[in-house]
Structures are given as C-alpha cells and as structure tokens.
Amino acid sequence: MAGPDYGALGATFKIVRLLQVISLLGCIGMAANFISEMVSQDNSPSDELVGTLSVTCIAILYCAITVILHIDNILPYLINTGMDGLMLIALSVVAIVVGKPLSYLNCQAVGTSSVAESTSQLSSQLKDTFNKQGGKIVYSNWIGASKTTCYEMKAIWGLSIALCILFAFSAMCSVCLWRRSKTVPPKDMA
C-alpha cells in the first residue's frame, strides 16, 4: 500500500485502520445475521442490534474514505482526529448498550441450540410479550435464548470494546501525523 512516507507512525495508522475494518466487518456480519433471523420470524429487530449495525456501517465507510485520503496524502489529520473521537463516542455507546445486559449473563448456563432455533423458541415462548410491544424483540430476553446467541453477542460486545481502543489510538496517531505534516524539514547547510 503506497502513500506518504511518515515512517512508523504512518504504518501504525494503516495497521490500526486495517484492524478497525476487520473488527467492523465481524460486527456487521453477526448483527446482520441476527437481524435477518428476527425478520424471518416476522418480528421487528431490537433497537440495540439496529443501532449496532448502523454505527458499524457508518464507521466502516469512514475508515475506507480515510485510508484512501491518507494514501493520496490529502487527509486533513486534525479533522480526522475529531472524527475518530466521534466514532469513539458512538462505539462506546454501542459497547455500553449491547454489553449492559450481557455483563450479567453466563453463557455456560444458557441452553444449547442454534441461532435460528433460539429465535424460533423465543418467538413462541414470548408471543404475548411481542404482541404487547408491537412485535418487537426484547433484547435482554433474546440474548439469553441460546448459548450460540449469547457467545455471538459477547463477541460483538468485545469487538465494540476493541474498536473503542483502536479509534482512541488512531485519534492519537492522527494528532501526531498532523504535527508531523506541519513541521518544515530543516534546510541543508552545505
């Protein structure tokens, strides 16, 4: 991957962005699968999963654009620092909202069945609850429906926490890259 030669700092920025994209793709894949399963059972997906999918899709688009601008050496690093901070805040909200009920859940204690089976079981067991809430799945009830669902949601939670760390780190790299791009190289004294 070409781009400006900012040494180890530039390479670190690219590696962090690559790790962000990998983590975001994992979150998007798992959240989209859960939403698909919920919709296939004629239920409205939970707000937590829709929010997770929305934030991660925006974040992956942002990562792709910033990598392209960095490679072309036209990325405004100071603005990028602010945007990384905003992504950090958004992903912190995702980690808190997704993780709050998960932190109390022991996945080993949950029954064993697939994601599709758990959605089907939950749909039949809690039909009255869904009807009272307009067919919307209650996230805190749904995450405990199967061991697979529990572990996958904990994976999304863990990736969200990792993304918070990665966006904080890329914001620090952006500040350093901004300072480095503003320094004037010394003139030769020859």
N, C-alpha and C positions, 0 to 999 in steps of 0.2 A: 504494500500500500504506500503510494507516494505521498507527497505533501511537504509542508515546510519542515525544515530541519531544526527542531527545537530540542534535539538530543533526547535524554532520558525522560524529560518532562513531557515532550510531545508523544513519545512512545507510551508512556504511562497513561496519558489522556486517551489514546487509541485503545489500549488494552481495557481500560475501565469502561469505555463505551461498548466494546465487544462483550464484556461480561454483563453489562446492563441489558444489551439486546438479547442475550441468551436467557437471562432471568425473566425478562419481559415476555419472551416467546413461551416460556414454560407457564407463566401465569395466565397468559391469553389462552393457551391450549386447554388448560384444566378448567378455567372459568367458563369458556365457551362450551366445553363438553357438558358441564353441569347445567348450564342454561338450556342447552339442546335437550337434555334428558327431561328437564322440568317442562319445557314447552311440548315435548312429545307426549307427555301425560296430561295435556290440556290444563296446565297450571301456569300461573304467572311466575316468572323467576323472582327470586328475592332481590330486594334493593341492594343488598351487600354485594352480590355477585355481579349485578348490572353495573354498579359503581366501580367495582374492581376491573371489569372488562373495559369500561370507558376510560378510566385513568391509564391503564396499561396500554391501550391502543394509542392514545394521545402521546404517551411517553415514548413509545417505540417510533412513532412518526418523528417526534422531536429529535430522538437520537440519530435517526437516519439523516435528517437535514443537517444537524450539526457536524456529523462526520464528513459529509460532502463539503460543507463550507470550510471545515478545518483543512481538508486535503487541498482545496483550492486556495487556501491561505486568505480567506475573506471572512472568517468567523469573528464577529465582534465579541471578544472574550469577556469584557465587562458585562455586557448584556447576557451572555451565556451563563455567567456566574449567577445572575439574578434568576434566570430561567431554571437553572439547576436547583436553586433554592426553592423555587415554586414547585418543581417536581418533587423535591424532598418533602415539602409540606403535604402535597397531595398523596404521596405514597405513605407518609406517616399516618394520615387519616385512614387509608386503606388498611394498613397494618393494625391499627387500633380497632377499627370497626370489625374486621374479619377475625382478629385474634382475641377479642374480649371474651366471647363465649367459648372459644377453643381452649383458652388457657385453663379452664376448669374441667376439660374433658379428657379422660384417659382412653385412648384409642384401643388399648388392650382389652378393656372391659366391654367394649361395644361388640355386638353380634357380628357374624361374618356373612356377608353377601355382597353382590356386585353393586355398582352404582345404579344400574338400571333396576335391579331388584329392590334396592333401598328406596328409590324414588317411587316405585310402584307400591311397596309396602307402606310407605309414609302416606302416599295418596289415599290408600284405602283406609288406613287406621285413623287418619285425621281429617276425614272428609267434612265433618261438621265444622271443624276449625277453619278449613279453607273456604267453605261456603259463607261463614260469618265474616271472613276477611276478604271477600270478593275473589276467591280462587288464588290468592297469593300465598306462596310457600313461606312459612315462618322459618327463618334462617337458623335460629337457635335450636329448633326441633329437628330440622333436616340434617344438620351436621352430625348428629348422633344416631342417624338411621342405620349406618353400616360402618364397619371397620375401614373399608376402602374409602368411603366418603370422608371419614374422619382424617385418615392419613393424607389424602389428597388436599383437603382444606388446610391441614397443618403445613403441607408443602407450599401452598400458596402464601400462607402466613409467613413462613420462613423466608421465602423469596422476596416478599414485600419488605421484611426487615433488612435483608441483604441489599435490596435496592436502595433503601434509605441510606445505608452506609456508603454504597457506591456513588449515589448522587451527591452526598456531602463531600466525598473525596474528589469527584470530578469538578465540583464547585471550587475547591481549593486549588486544583490543578489549573482551572480557568483563570483564577486570580494571578497565579504565578506566570502563566502564559501571557496574560495581558501585560504584566510588568515587564516581562522579557521582550515582548514585541515593541514596547515603548522605549526601551533603552537604545541609545545610539552607540554603535560599536566604536571603539577607540580608533583614532587615526594612526597610521603608521608614521613613525618618527624618522624614517630613513631619509 
